[in-house]
Amino acid sequence: MAIKNPNLLFVFTDQQRLDTLACYGNNKLQMPNLNRLADSAVVFEQPHCTQPVCTPSRGSLMTGLMPHAHGAPNNNILLNADARCLPELLDPEKRAHYHTAYMGKWHLGDEIFAQHGFEQWLSTESYTHYFSSGRDRSRRSSYYHFLMDAGFVPARPEGGEDGFSRDFACRLAERYGKPHFLGSRASEFIRDNEGRPWMLAVNFLEPHGPFQSPRDLQYDPEEVDLSHNWRDVPGDDQPAFLKRNQMEEGPLRRVTARYWGMNSLVDTHVGRILDALDATGQRDNTIIVFTSDHGEMMGAHGLMSKGVMFKEAVQVPMLLQLPGQKAQGRIAGPVSQIDLVPTLLELMGEQSEDKGLHGQSLAGLCREASEGQTMNAEDGASPCVIEWNPGKQACKAVVLTIVTRRERYSHYSNGEEELYDLQEDPREVKNLAGDSSRRPRIMELRAQLAAWQKNVKDTAEPIQS
């Protein structure tokens, strides 16, 4: 039976790769809490972010709009004033029943100020340089005040603002770190709101760099698995901005071990949040979502960080547990996170068709999958399109990418193209865009991108089909 006003727990991390959970094939990394969640959740097998950069992607996660439409296509940009986030997308009558909170990294402008329908606000970053006009730049994050109360003294660089840097915070004992802070406050929120509907979004900065944490020694660098394509440095047939030298194995193993430790650190404190649900008896009337804003190359193709269209940067873990779900289900095939907001709205009893969103609800597929089935994303998902407006980043071209079950095609505004056959070449090594026999298929994919641009009113350079 559907619950009229289910709770929503929306947990997401920053820069977490798909292959960090057992349900995606990693049985070495110790993630007991998220692995246990996956055992009784819908596992999306190939979820993709809308843009492999923090601000644009998380804007889509909150609004259900592609980055070009929500107004923040690059980092540290304020969302458009008329872009509505999840609480604002609820009909007023339903919205009145909910207590709403956002905790953690926001990165969508005016970092420490409650906004977009979230009543309770707990910030871990400050980003004071990016406050909008009229905001008080002397204000600091909730986490800053937590550290001050614990007796830590902020740095006051000459001519700069006082604060606690990420480098400082990541070296603190675990009980003073951001994951522990968020785990504690989120758990308190769940306990305090037992008996009334609530919506809680929690964003962990980790495993985003700097790649250091109290778990630096949890994994032996010699025992971690490197990306299977870490030696596959982009060649002459691939876009020029991707060119890198092959990384040295020793340093790559050491940073990968620390990255794994950060993932395990987050898992511990996500576990505390899930435990609070269980302890208060709210698990069976709560929708739980876990995902990340984008991935991390971590040496794949000789690259680090994100901002490219390789699968390590654009694929993310994505789990969705329906209230009362007991069996794992799976949704096979490429899916865009743009479908997540309309899916959640429908699961909460809302219709999303009249809200101007760019995705479509997969609630029906999720309900069927929650019975232990594997469903096909092609039976209802939106086209899996990724956009990239680089601004001042290293890549000097706007990129549009479409991912199908068979291939990945990327079109660059400077004329470059990529086409990979993901079944024959899962490592994305051989760019087939120059193969004349593939031209008919490229034109089909270009036509799909052109139709998508028209449908979502994309203002980037139109693709000629």
PyMOL commands that set and color helices and strands:
alter all, ss='L'
color gray80, all
select helices_A, chain A and resi 18-20+22-24+32-39+54-63+67-70+86-89+92-95+128-130+142-149+166-169+174-176+178-192+240-242+249-279+283-285+300-302+311-314+337-347+363-369+377-379+436-456
alter helices_A, ss='H'
color red, helices_A
select strands_A, chain A and resi 7-13+42-48+99-104+120-123+198-203+286-292+318-321+329-336+374-376+384-388+399-403+407-412+417-421
alter strands_A, ss='S'
color yellow, strands_A
deselect
rebuild
show_as cartoon
